[in-house]
């Protein structure tokens, strides 16, 4: 299929609601320019198609039409090898109905999350928690949590800001690519050929920190090999992709399997609060550290410590209800911190090695939505409202 045919096919299948006449005008203009470019002499310098088209009067008609045009331009202009276009690489990412992948939280060496995805359902397992399976229904904003060792199950509400934490990460990759491509000022960088798990890979990066996407693909086939997402303080690496694979319905059912006992859980991610973070900080210092707070307060650090915490509190001479409450506080604190990031709140952590009980040392502060002041948490876990000019340096 010729590049122009690929673009025409791709644009006609992009699910963006626009005026059909505008879409056709944009497509015709793009194809005309590409045909002209292909007819030019090979040694002639290739014009900056991106700048030319973004300045064209047609693309100024509607922002939606511009989004369609950008998708088409990306296919032709933004990949490295003449034999492998961006269309080849993003086709399975954008079109696959089912897929699986591994996600390294915090980069290589961090905890690994394995996702099986079919439509709005995700089956998620984690390397650090082999006995736990999460079935996520992104439409219903609910999680079925399965304890495979104890044959127990529970439903968790993830509505609200925390719902992003149960996101379909491939869908998130799609949205992020589209959003970055829609920005004419978005920075684009070629990635030199490199080895990824023994395969020669080529690719491209879009955006700059704190939001950046790097897609690497097999230099021969164009199949996606690795996607790296830099999202604020988090780095996620997606690898080992399989697209359009069979996924049995019982693997992603929100109903517990036969033989599992349903339990009611007090965990509710739809009602997270500052108190959850405070209690999780207490757990860090009391159970996971020597009475001090951790060096960093990142999602990957929480995930690493969940099995450690389970082991430490498992043998304590306290009621099971208290053990469950401790674990719940720890996880809900992690999720509250995530909502601070997803809601784009300004937050800072400065508690590394501060002792629990130090009332003079500020360890965490954030600015709630529509607030003129910051909420500051101190080493004794007390909280004060502080004006921006009086924040710790």
N, C-alpha and C positions, 0 to 999 in steps of 0.2 A: 504494500500500500504506500503510495507516494505521500510525502509530508503534508501536502495540501489536503489530500483525502483523509489523512488521519485527523487533521484539525477540524475539517468539516464534520467528520463522524463524531469527534469528541464534543464539539460545541453543540451539536444537535441533541446530544444525550446529557448535557449538563443540566442538572435540575435547578435552574434559576428561573423564576417567574419574571418575564419581561414582555414588552410589547413585541409581537412577532415581526412587525415591519422593521422595528429598530434592530432586532436580532439579525434579520436578513441583511439589512444595510451594513451592519457591522461586519458580518461574515463575508459579504461580497467585497467590502473594502479591504479586509485582511487578506483574502485569497488573491485579489488583484495585486496587492503589494508583494505577496510571496511569489507569485508567478513572475513578476517583474524582477524580483531579486534572484530567482533561479535562472533567469535568462541572461543575467549579467555575466561578464567575463569572470572566470574563476580567480584571476589574480587581483581583481578590483577589491578594495576594502569594503567589507559589509557595512551598510549604514546602520545607525543605531535605531533599529526598528521600534524599540520600546519608546524612545523619545518622540519619534515621528508620529506613531499611532496615538500616543497620549495627548499630542497636540492637535490631532485631527478633529475637525468639528463634529464628526459623527460620534466620537466617543464621549463628547461632552453632553450628549442628549439626556442620558440618565445614568445614574450611578450603577444601576443594575446592569445596563447594557455594557458599561465599562467592565464590570465583573466578568461577564461572559467573554468579552474581548481579551481580557487579561489571561483567562484560562487558555485561550487559543494561542496568544502570543507566547505564553510560557512554554508551550509544547515545542514551538519552533526555535525560539531564541535562547532558552536558558539551560540547555544541556551541552555536554562537552563533546560528545562523539557524534560525527555525522551519521554513523550507523545506528546509534541508539538515541532516540529523542526522549524528552521528558514525558511524552505521551506513553511511551513503552513502560516507563518506570512507574508512573502514577496510576496507570490503568487498573492494576489489581487493587491498589490502595483505595481508589474511588469507586470501583465497580464490584468488588467481591461481596458476595452475600454472607459468606461465612469465612472465618479465618482464625488462626491461632498465632501466638507469638510469645516470646519471653521479654519481660521488661526488667532491666536492672535499675533499681532505685538508688540514686546517688552515684551512678556511673558504674563502670566495671568493678567487680569485687563487692558490690553492695548486695542487699537482699534481692532475690529474683522472684518476680511475680509471673505466673503463667496464666494466660487468658485464652479461653475458647469462647468465640463470639458468634452468635447467630441472631441477627436482627437486634432487638432491644434486650436480649438476654446475654449474660456473661457468666461463665463458670470460671472462678478465680481460685488458684491455689498459690501458696507461698512457700519458698524454700525453707524459711525459718520456722514454719508452723505446719509440718507434714500432716498433722491430724485434723486440720481445719479446711473446709471447703466453703466458699461463698458463692451463692447463686444470686446474681444481681439483676433485678428487673428495672431498667432505667426509665421505662415509661411509668411504672407504678411507684418509683422511688422507694423500693423496698429491697432488703437483702435477706435471703434465707441462709442462715449460718448453720453448717453441719459439723458436728464433732464425730468424726468417723470412728474414733476409738470407743467413745462412750455411747455411740448410736443415739445422740440427742440432736435436737434441732430447735431453732428459734428464729423469729422474724424481727428485723430491725428496720425502723423507719429512717430513711436518709433524705427526706425532703428538705428543701431550703438550700442554703449555700453549700452545705456539705455534700449535696447530691453530686457535685462535680468530682468528689473523691471516688465515686462509684462509676465514673464515666467510662464510656467506650473510648479507649485511647486512640484507636484508629480513626474514629469519627472526630476526635479532638485534633488529630494530626490534619485531617482534611480541613477542618474549620480554620486551623492556624495557618495552613498554607494559603487558603483562599484569602484570609484577612491580610496576611503579609503581602501577597501578590497584588491586592487591591490598593496598596499604598505605593504611589509612584516614587516615593523617597526611600522605599525599603532597600536596604543594602543587600547586594548579591555578590557572592564570592565563589569562584571555582575552587573545587577541592582537587588537589593533585592525585594522581593514581596511587593507590595504597593497597596493602594486603589486609583483608578482613577475614579472619578464620581460614586462611589459606587460599582465599579467592581474590583476584585482582578486582578492585572496585574503583569507580569514578563517581563523582557527585557534585552537589552544589549546596551552598548555605544561603539561607534567607534570614534577614533581620540581624539585629545586634542584641547583646545582653541588655536587659534581662529577658528578652524574648527572641529566641533564635532556633531555627530548625535546620538540621543538616541531614540530607538524604544521600545515602551511598548505595550504589547498585552494582551488580555484577557487570564487569566491563565487556563481557561477551554477550550475555543474554538480556541485560537490562533489568533483571529481576531484583527487587529491593533486597538489600543485604542488611542494612542497618539504618535506623532513623534515630537521631539524637535530638532531644528537646531540652532546651535551656529555658526554664520558667522561673524567673525570679531566683530564689535561693535553691531551687531544685534542679537536678539534672536527671533526665530519664533516657535510657538507651533501650530501644526496641530492636530485637534480633530474632533469628530463627523463624521467619515468616512462612506460613502455609496459607494459601488462599483457596476459597471455594472447596473446602473439605467437608465430608459428611460429618454431621454432629447429631447424634441420636437425641430425640426429644427429652428422654429421661435424664440426660446429662445437664440440661438447662431448665428443668422444671422447677417452678417456685414451690411446688408441693414436696414435702419431705418424703424420702424413699420409704418403702415398706420396712418395718422393723425399727424405725426411728421414733423416739418419744419426743413429742413437742413440749417445749418448756416456755414459760413466759419469762421474758427478760426485762430488766429495768433499763437496759441500754436504749437510748432514744436520741439519735443524732439530729432530730429536727428541733430539739430544744437545748442546744448547747449554750453555755454561758461562760463568763469569766471565771466563775467558781470552778468549772471543770479544769481549766488550766492551772489554777492555784493548787487544786488537789493533786494534779498530776506532777507538779513541781515538788510537792511534799513526798510523793511516792519515789520520785527520782532520788531525793536526798536520803530518805529513810530506808529504802529497800535496795536501791541499785548503786548507791554511792556511799562513801564514808561520812555521811552527814553533810555533804556539799552538793551543790548543783552541777549539772553536766557542762562540759566544755561548749557544746553546741545544742541547739534546740531545733533539730531538723527532722522531717518525717522519716528519713532513712534511719536515723538514730533511734527513734521510737520503735520502728519495726524490728530493728536488731535486738532490742531489749525486751520485747514482749515475751518470747520463750524463756528468757532469763528470769523475768519477773514471775512468770508462772511457776518455775521451778523453786524460786526462793520462797514464795508465799505458800506453796503447796504443802510444805512440811511444818509450817508454823502452827502452834497450838491455839488457833483462833477459829471461830465458827466459819462454816463454809460461806455463809452469807457475807461475812466480813471480807473473806478472800475475793468473792465475786465483786463486791463493792470496790475493793482496791484496784482490781483489774479494770473495772468499768471506768473508774475515775482516770486511770492512766490513758486508756484509749480515747475517751471523750476529750481529754485535754489535748491529745494529738489532733483530734478532729477540729477542736475550737481553733487551734493554731492554724490549721489549714484554711478555715473560713476567713481568718485574718488575711491570708494571702489571696484567696479567691475573690474576696470582696475588695482587694487592693487597699487594705488599711495600712497606714504607716506604723510598723512595729519594729522593735529592737530588743535584742537579748544581750544582757551583760552580766550573766550570773556565773560564768565559769569559775569554779572552785570557791565560790562564796559559801560560807557556812549557813546552814539552816538556823534561823534565829537572829541573824544580823539585821537589826532594824534600821541601821544607817545606810545600808548598801542597796541601791535600786538594781534589781535584776532583770526586770522586764517592763516595757512601757509600750502602749499603743494608743492610737487615736480612733475612738469609735466614730461611726458615720455621723455626720452633721454635728460633731462636737467641737467646741472651741478649745477644749482642754484634753490632756492626755490622762489615761489611767496608768498609774505607776505602781508596780508590785515590788515590795521590798523583801529582803532576805528573811524576815520573820513572817512573810506572806501576808502582811497588811497591805492595804491599797489606799492610795490617795489620788485626788484630782490635782493635776499640776499644769500650770500654764506653759505654753511652748518655750517661752524665754527662761523658764526655771528648770528645764529638763537637765538631767545629768549630762556631762560632756562625754 
